């Protein structure tokens, strides 16, 4: 089966705009049915904008109608006429990121960790040209600028291309599906970890500051 672009965003659109079953959407997008259920419940892919597979030429309305009328039918992807022309050239050496964009890396890391937990640190590092130490700091919210980090799509920041991102997500999804077949409990653990990452961080409360300790003197009435 031909892999589709933006599988999670496509699943969001299909959940919102069709009456397809979770299994049908999962089969078409290359996701786990429980992950599709999580999208429908609002627990997965929060903030991900749906991608219309009809307008981008990956699916036809006729295919959707066939699947809606038969829950056992599995949709097929429309193969682009010029797919071979869009094959990205292999990159040699580490990715170079302009100085003006390097400050956006933590925002991109936070977005990738939240929306694509299946990506490994090595894949994130390769995508946006950062270090595993920085990725770990963002994951654990120990980054020095954690209070100001705003998850932002790395494609919109110009840190990577959509093709590169989709390629890494496909590889990670394939790897995770293989692991889930060996250990079915892995998916539930992944969803729990993602929910933990999406919890808002503790806000700063000025009343908690000890002025005497901060300024080295006694508080004045």
PAZAPA-4460 file (N, C-alpha, C; in steps of 0.05 Angstrom, whole numbers, plus 32768, in hexadecimal, padded with zeros to 4 digits):
% residues 221
    n_x    n_y    n_z   ca_x   ca_y   ca_z    c_x    c_y    c_z   seq   type   mol
   8011   7FE8   8000   8000   8000   8000   8011   8019   8000     1      X     A
   800B   802D   7FEF   801A   8045   7FED   8016   8055   8007     2      X     A
   802C   805F   8012   802B   8070   802A   801F   808B   8024     3      X     A
   8010   8096   8036   8004   80B0   8032   8013   80C6   8040     4      X     A
   800F   80DE   8037   801C   80F5   8044   800B   80FE   805C     5      X     A
   8017   8108   8071   800A   8112   8089   7FF4   80FE   8093     6      X     A
   7FFB   80E6   809A   7FE7   80D2   80A2   7FD6   80DB   80B9     7      X     A
   7FE2   80E8   80CE   7FD2   80EF   80E5   7FBF   8106   80DE     8      X     A
   7FC8   8119   80CF   7FB6   812F   80C7   7FA0   8125   80B5     9      X     A
   7FA6   8111   80A4   7F92   8105   8093   7F7D   80F6   80A4    10      X     A
   7F86   80E9   80B8   7F74   80DA   80CA   7F61   80EE   80D8    11      X     A
   7F6C   8105   80E0   7F5B   8119   80ED   7F45   8122   80DA    12      X     A
   7F4B   8126   80C1   7F37   812F   80AD   7F22   8119   80A9    13      X     A
   7F2B   8100   80A6   7F18   80EA   80A1   7F06   80E6   80B9    14      X     A
   7F10   80E9   80D1   7EFF   80E6   80E9   7EEA   80FC   80EA    15      X     A
   7EF2   8114   80E2   7EDF   812B   80E4   7ECB   812C   80CD    16      X     A
   7ED3   8121   80B6   7EC2   8125   809E   7EB6   810D   8091    17      X     A
   7EBA   80F5   809D   7EAF   80DD   8091   7EA3   80CB   80A7    18      X     A
   7E95   80B6   809F   7E8A   80A3   80B2   7E9A   8089   80B1    19      X     A
   7EB3   808A   80A9   7EC4   8072   80A7   7EC9   8067   80C3    20      X     A
   7ECE   804D   80C5   7ED5   8041   80DE   7EF1   8047   80E6    21      X     A
   7EF8   8043   80FF   7F13   8048   8108   7F27   8035   80FA    22      X     A
   7F1E   801C   80F5   7F30   8009   80E7   7F35   8012   80CB    23      X     A
   7F21   801D   80BD   7F25   8026   80A1   7F38   803D   80A0    24      X     A
   7F34   8050   80B2   7F46   8068   80B3   7F62   8060   80BA    25      X     A
   7F64   804E   80CE   7F7F   8045   80D6   7F8D   8036   80C0    26      X     A
   7F7E   8025   80B1   7F8A   8017   809B   7F94   8029   8085    27      X     A
   7F85   803E   807F   7F8C   8050   806A   7FA4   8061   8072    28      X     A
   7FA4   806B   808B   7FB8   807D   8094   7FD1   8070   80A0    29      X     A
   7FD0   8056   80A3   7FE7   8048   80AE   7FEA   804C   80CC    30      X     A
   7FD3   804F   80DA   7FD4   8054   80F7   7FC7   803C   8105    31      X     A
   7FC8   803D   8120   7FBB   8028   8130   7F9E   8031   8135    32      X     A
   7F8B   801E   8134   7F6F   8026   8139   7F6B   8035   8154    33      X     A
   7F7A   802E   8168   7F77   803C   8182   7F81   8059   8180    34      X     A
   7F94   805D   816E   7F9E   8078   816A   7F89   8089   815C    35      X     A
   7F7B   807D   8149   7F65   808B   813B   7F4E   8090   814F    36      X     A
   7F49   807D   8161   7F35   8082   8175   7F3D   8099   8187    37      X     A
   7F57   809B   818D   7F61   80B1   819E   7F5D   80CC   8190    38      X     A
   7F60   80CC   8175   7F5B   80E5   8166   7F3E   80ED   8168    39      X     A
   7F2C   80D9   8165   7F0F   80DE   8167   7F07   80E8   8182    40      X     A
   7F15   80DE   8197   7F0E   80E6   81B3   7F1C   8100   81BB    41      X     A
   7F2E   810A   81A9   7F3C   8123   81B0   7F54   8120   81C1    42      X     A
   7F5E   8106   81C4   7F75   8101   81D5   7F8F   8100   81C5    43      X     A
   7F8D   80FD   81AB   7FA5   80FA   8199   7FA3   810F   8183    44      X     A
   7FBA   8119   817A   7FBC   812C   8164   7FAD   8146   816B    45      X     A
   7FAF   814E   8184   7FA2   8168   818C   7FB1   817F   817E    46      X     A
   7FA2   8190   8171   7FAD   81A7   8163   7FB6   81A1   8147    47      X     A
   7FB4   8188   813E   7FBC   8181   8123   7FA5   8187   8110    48      X     A
   7FAB   8197   80FB   7F96   819E   80E8   7F92   8188   80D4    49      X     A
   7F79   8181   80CF   7F73   816C   80BC   7F7C   8172   80A0    50      X     A
   7F85   815D   8092   7F8E   8160   8076   7F7B   8150   8064    51      X     A
   7F6F   815E   8051   7F5B   8152   803F   7F69   8140   802B    52      X     A
   7F66   8125   802C   7F74   8113   801A   7F68   8115   7FFD    53      X     A
   7F50   8120   7FFB   7F44   8122   7FE0   7F51   813A   7FD1    54      X     A
   7F53   8150   7FDF   7F5E   8168   7FD2   7F7C   8165   7FCB    55      X     A
   7F8A   8155   7FDB   7FA7   8151   7FD5   7FAC   8139   7FC4    56      X     A
   7F97   812D   7FB9   7F9A   8118   7FA5   7FA1   80FD   7FAF    57      X     A
   7F9D   80F7   7FC9   7FA5   80DD   7FD3   7F8D   80CA   7FD5    58      X     A
   7F74   80D5   7FD3   7F5C   80C5   7FD6   7F46   80D1   7FC5    59      X     A
   7F34   80C0   7FBC   7F1D   80CA   7FAD   7F03   80C8   7FBD    60      X     A
   7EF0   80D9   7FB6   7ED6   80D8   7FC4   7EC9   80BD   7FC0    61      X     A
   7ECD   80B1   7FA9   7EC1   8097   7FA3   7ECB   8082   7FB7    62      X     A
   7EE5   8083   7FBD   7EF1   8070   7FCF   7EE5   8072   7FEB    63      X     A
   7EE1   808C   7FF4   7ED6   8091   800E   7EB9   8086   800F    64      X     A
   7EA9   808B   7FFA   7E8E   8081   7FF9   7E8C   8063   7FFA    65      X     A
   7E9E   8056   7FEC   7E9F   8038   7FEC   7EA4   802E   8008    66      X     A
   7EB7   803B   8016   7EBE   8033   8031   7EA8   8039   8045    67      X     A
   7E9A   804F   8041   7E84   8056   8053   7E6D   8042   8051    68      X     A
   7E69   8037   8039   7E53   8024   8034   7E5B   8008   803B    69      X     A
   7E74   8003   803F   7E7E   7FE8   8046   7E94   7FEA   805A    70      X     A
   7E8F   7FE3   8073   7EA3   7FE6   8088   7EBB   7FD3   8084    71      X     A
   7EB8   7FBF   8073   7ECE   7FAC   806E   7EE1   7FB6   8057    72      X     A
   7ED8   7FCB   8049   7EE7   7FD5   8032   7EFF   7FE5   803B    73      X     A
   7F16   7FE1   802F   7F2E   7FEF   8036   7F36   8002   801E    74      X     A
   7F38   801B   8024   7F3E   802F   800F   7F5A   802C   8005    75      X     A
   7F5E   8034   7FEC   7F79   8033   7FE0   7F81   8050   7FD9    76      X     A
   7F9B   8054   7FDC   7FA6   806F   7FD6   7FAA   8074   7FB9    77      X     A
   7FA3   808C   7FB0   7FA7   8093   7F94   7FC5   809A   7F90    78      X     A
   7FD2   808B   7F80   7FEF   808F   7F7B   7FF3   80A7   7F68    79      X     A
   8003   80BB   7F71   8008   80D3   7F60   8015   80CB   7F45    80      X     A
   800E   80D9   7F30   801A   80D3   7F16   8038   80D7   7F15    81      X     A
   8040   80EC   7F24   805C   80F3   7F23   806A   80EF   7F3E    82      X     A
   8063   80D9   7F4B   806D   80D4   7F66   808C   80D2   7F66    83      X     A
   8097   80C6   7F51   80B4   80C2   7F50   80C3   80DC   7F4F    84      X     A
   80B6   80F1   7F44   80C4   810B   7F41   80C6   8119   7F5B    85      X     A
   80B7   8111   7F6F   80B7   811F   7F89   80C7   8110   7F9E    86      X     A
   80D7   80FC   7F96   80E7   80EE   7FA8   80FE   8100   7FB2    87      X     A
   80FF   8105   7FCC   8114   8118   7FD6   8130   810C   7FD3    88      X     A
   8142   811E   7FCC   815E   8115   7FC9   816A   8110   7FE5    89      X     A
   817B   80FB   7FE6   8187   80F5   8000   819B   810A   8008    90      X     A
   8199   8112   8022   81AA   8127   802C   81C3   811B   8037    91      X     A
   81DA   8128   8032   81F3   811F   803C   81FD   8132   8051    92      X     A
   8206   8127   8068   8210   8138   807E   81F9   8142   808F    93      X     A
   8200   814F   80A5   81EC   8159   80B8   81DC   8171   80AC    94      X     A
   81C3   8174   80B5   81B3   818A   80AC   81BD   81A4   80B7    95      X     A
   81BF   81B9   80A5   81C7   81D3   80AE   81AE   81E4   80B3    96      X     A
   81AD   81F1   80CA   8196   8202   80D1   81A0   821F   80D3    97      X     A
   8195   8232   80C5   819E   824E   80C7   819C   8258   80E3    98      X     A
   81AE   826A   80EA   81AE   8275   8105   8194   8282   810D    99      X     A
   8186   828F   80FA   816D   829C   8100   8157   8289   8107   100      X     A
   815A   826F   8101   8145   825C   8107   814B   824A   811E   101      X     A
   8164   824A   8127   816C   8237   813C   815D   823C   8156   102      X     A
   8155   8255   815C   8147   825A   8174   812B   824E   8174   103      X     A
   8121   8245   815D   8106   8239   815B   8107   821B   815F   104      X     A
   811E   8210   8162   8120   81F3   8165   8110   81E8   817D   105      X     A
   8112   81F4   8195   8102   81E9   81AB   80E4   81E8   81A6   106      X     A
   80DA   81FD   8197   80BD   81FD   8190   80B7   81E5   817E   107      X     A
   80C9   81E0   816B   80C5   81CA   8158   80C6   81AF   8166   108      X     A
   80D9   81AD   8179   80DC   8194   8188   80C3   818E   8198   109      X     A
   80B8   81A3   81A5   80A0   81A0   81B5   8089   8196   81A4   110      X     A
   8087   81A1   818B   8071   819A   8179   8074   817D   8170   111      X     A
   808C   8175   816A   8091   8159   8161   808C   8145   8177   112      X     A
   8095   814C   818F   8091   813A   81A6   8074   8136   81AC   113      X     A
   8064   814C   81AA   8048   814B   81B0   8037   813D   819A   114      X     A
   803D   8143   8181   802D   813A   816B   8037   8120   815E   115      X     A
   8051   811A   8162   805C   8101   8156   806E   80F4   816B   116      X     A
   8061   80E9   8180   8071   80DC   8195   8080   80C3   818B   117      X     A
   8078   80B9   8173   8085   80A1   8169   80A1   80A7   815F   118      X     A
   80A8   80C1   815A   80C2   80C8   8150   80D7   80C5   8166   119      X     A
   80EE   80BA   815E   8104   80B7   8171   8114   80D1   8173   120      X     A
   8124   80D3   8188   8135   80EB   818B   8148   80EE   8173   121      X     A
   8151   80D7   8169   8164   80D8   8152   8155   80E3   8139   122      X     A
   813C   80DC   8135   812D   80E6   811E   8127   8104   8121   123      X     A
   8120   810C   8139   811B   8129   813D   8134   8139   8139   124      X     A
   814A   812E   8143   8164   813B   813F   816B   813E   8122   125      X     A
   8166   8129   8112   816C   812A   80F6   815A   813E   80E7   126      X     A
   8140   813F   80F0   812D   8150   80E2   8134   816E   80E4   127      X     A
   8139   8177   80FD   813C   8194   8102   8158   819C   810A   128      X     A
   816B   8189   8109   8187   8190   810E   818C   8199   812B   129      X     A
   8183   818A   813E   8187   8191   815A   8195   817A   8168   130      X     A
   819A   817D   8182   81A8   8168   8192   8195   8158   81A3   131      X     A
   819D   8140   81A9   818C   812F   81BA   8189   813A   81D6   132      X     A
   819D   8149   81DF   819C   8156   81FA   8186   816B   81FA   133      X     A
   8183   817B   81E5   816E   818F   81E4   8153   8182   81E2   134      X     A
   8151   816C   81D2   8137   815E   81D0   812E   8153   81EB   135      X     A
   8141   8147   81FA   813B   813C   8214   8132   8151   8227   136      X     A
   813F   8169   8226   8138   817F   8238   811B   8189   8232   137      X     A
   8114   818A   8218   80F9   8192   8211   80E4   817D   821A   138      X     A
   80EB   8163   8216   80D9   814E   821F   80D4   814F   823D   139      X     A
   80E9   8153   824C   80E7   8152   8269   80E0   816E   8276   140      X     A
   80DD   8182   8264   80D6   819D   826C   80EB   81A9   827F   141      X     A
   8105   81A2   8279   811B   81AD   8289   812B   81C1   8278   142      X     A
   8121   81C7   8260   812E   81DA   824F   812E   81F5   825C   143      X     A
   8144   8204   8259   8146   821E   8267   8130   8232   825F   144      X     A
   8124   822E   8247   8110   8241   823E   80F5   8233   823C   145      X     A
   80F0   821F   824D   80D7   8210   824B   80BE   8221   824D   146      X     A
   80BF   8235   825D   80A7   8246   8262   809E   8254   8248   147      X     A
   80B0   8258   8235   80AA   8267   821D   80A8   8256   8204   148      X     A
   80AB   823C   8207   80AA   822A   81F0   808D   8226   81E7   149      X     A
   8088   822B   81CD   806D   8228   81C2   806F   8214   81AB   150      X     A
   8063   81FC   81AE   8065   81E7   8199   805C   81F2   817E   151      X     A
   806E   81F0   816A   8069   81FB   814F   8073   81E7   813A   152      X     A
   8063   81E3   8126   8069   81D1   8110   8085   81D9   8104   153      X     A
   8098   81C6   8104   80B3   81CD   80F9   80B2   81D3   80DB   154      X     A
   809E   81CA   80CD   809C   81D0   80B0   8096   81EE   80AD   155      X     A
   8084   81F8   80BD   807D   8215   80BC   8094   8226   80C5   156      X     A
   80A5   821B   80D6   80BD   822A   80DF   80D4   8229   80CB   157      X     A
   80D1   8218   80B7   80E6   8216   80A3   80FE   8204   80AC   158      X     A
   80F9   81F4   80C1   810F   81E3   80CB   8111   81C8   80BC   159      X     A
   80FC   81C0   80AF   80FC   81A8   809E   80E6   81AA   808A   160      X     A
   80E6   8198   8077   80D1   8198   8062   80BB   8184   806A   161      X     A
   80A3   8187   805F   808D   8175   8065   8094   8159   805C   162      X     A
   80A2   8157   8046   80AA   813C   803B   80BC   812E   804F   163      X     A
   80D0   813D   805A   80E3   8131   806D   80D4   8128   8086   164      X     A
   80C1   8139   8090   80B2   8132   80A8   80A1   8119   80A3   165      X     A
   8093   8119   808D   8082   8101   8087   8092   80E8   8085   166      X     A
   80AA   80EA   8079   80BB   80D3   8076   80C4   80C7   8091   167      X     A
   80CB   80D9   80A3   80D3   80D0   80BE   80BC   80C4   80CE   168      X     A
   80A4   80D0   80CA   808C   80C7   80D8   8085   80AB   80CE   169      X     A
   8087   80A6   80B4   8081   808C   80A8   8093   8077   80B4   170      X     A
   80AD   807D   80B6   80C0   806A   80C0   80BA   8064   80DD   171      X     A
   80B4   8079   80ED   80AF   8075   8109   8095   8065   810D   172      X     A
   8081   806B   80FD   8067   805D   8100   806B   803F   80F9   173      X     A
   807A   8039   80E5   807F   801D   80DE   808E   800F   80F4   174      X     A
   80A1   801D   8100   80B1   8011   8116   809F   800C   812E   175      X     A
   808D   8020   8134   807C   801D   814B   8067   8007   8147   176      X     A
   805C   8004   812F   8049   7FEF   8129   8055   7FD4   812E   177      X     A
   806E   7FD1   8126   807C   7FB7   8129   807F   7FB1   8147   178      X     A
   8086   7FC6   8157   808A   7FC2   8173   806F   7FBC   8181   179      X     A
   805A   7FC9   8177   803F   7FC5   8184   8035   7FA9   817F   180      X     A
   803C   7F9D   8168   8034   7F82   8162   8041   7F6F   8176   181      X     A
   8059   7F76   817F   8067   7F65   8192   805E   7F6B   81AE   182      X     A
   8056   7F85   81B3   804E   7F8D   81CE   8035   7FA0   81CC   183      X     A
   801C   7F95   81CC   8004   7FA5   81C9   8001   7FBB   81DE   184      X     A
   800D   7FB7   81F6   800A   7FCB   820B   801A   7FE4   8206   185      X     A
   802B   7FE3   81F2   803C   7FFA   81EC   802C   8013   81E4   186      X     A
   8016   800F   81D5   8007   8025   81CB   7FFA   8035   81E2   187      X     A
   7FEE   8027   81F5   7FE1   8034   820B   7FF6   8044   821B   188      X     A
   800E   803A   821E   8023   8048   822C   802B   8061   821D   189      X     A
   802B   805F   8202   8032   8076   81F2   801D   808C   81F4   190      X     A
   8004   8085   81F4   7FEE   8098   81F6   7FEF   80A6   8212   191      X     A
   7FF5   8097   8227   7FF7   80A3   8241   800E   80B6   8242   192      X     A
   8025   80AF   8236   803C   80C1   8236   8036   80DA   8227   193      X     A
   8027   80D8   8210   8020   80F0   8201   800D   8102   8211   194      X     A
   7FFA   80F7   821F   7FE8   8107   8230   7FF8   8116   8245   195      X     A
   800D   8109   8250   801D   8116   8264   802C   812E   8258   196      X     A
   8036   812A   823F   8045   8140   8232   8033   8158   822B   197      X     A
   8019   8152   8227   8007   8168   821F   7FFB   8177   8236   198      X     A
   8001   816E   824F   7FF8   817C   8266   8007   8197   8268   199      X     A
   7FF8   81AD   826F   8006   81C7   8271   8019   81C7   8288   200      X     A
   8030   81D5   8283   8044   81D7   8298   803B   81E9   82AE   201      X     A
   8046   81E6   82C6   803F   81F7   82DD   8045   8214   82D8   202      X     A
   8032   8226   82DE   8036   8242   82D9   8046   824E   82F0   203      X     A
   8055   8264   82EB   8064   8272   82FF   8052   8282   8311   204      X     A
   8055   827F   832B   8045   828E   833F   8058   82A0   834F   205      X     A
   8056   82BA   834C   8068   82CD   835A   8065   82CB   8378   206      X     A
   804E   82C2   8382   804A   82C0   839F   805C   82AB   83AC   207      X     A
   8066   8298   839B   8076   8283   83A5   8093   828B   83A9   208      X     A
   809B   82A3   83A0   80B7   82AC   83A2   80BC   82B6   83BE   209      X     A
   80D2   82AD   83CA   80DB   82B6   83E4   80EC   82CE   83E0   210      X     A
   80E2   82E6   83E4   80F1   82FF   83DF   8109   8301   83F1   211      X     A
   8108   82F7   8409   811F   82F9   841B   8136   82E9   8410   212      X     A
   8130   82D1   8405   8145   82C0   83F9   814F   82CC   83DF   213      X     A
   813C   82D8   83D0   8143   82E3   83B6   8155   82FB   83B8   214      X     A
   8150   830E   83CA   815F   8327   83CC   8173   8327   83E3   215      X     A
   8173   8312   83F3   8186   8311   8409   8180   8323   8420   216      X     A
   8168   832D   8422   8160   833F   8438   8145   8337   8443   217      X     A
   813B   8346   8456   8121   8340   8461   810B   834D   8452   218      X     A
   80F3   8342   8452   80DC   834D   8445   80D4   8367   8453   219      X     A
   80CB   837B   8444   80C2   8394   844F   80A4   8395   844F   220      X     A
   8098   839D   8465   807B   839F   8467   8071   83B7   8456   221      X     A
***
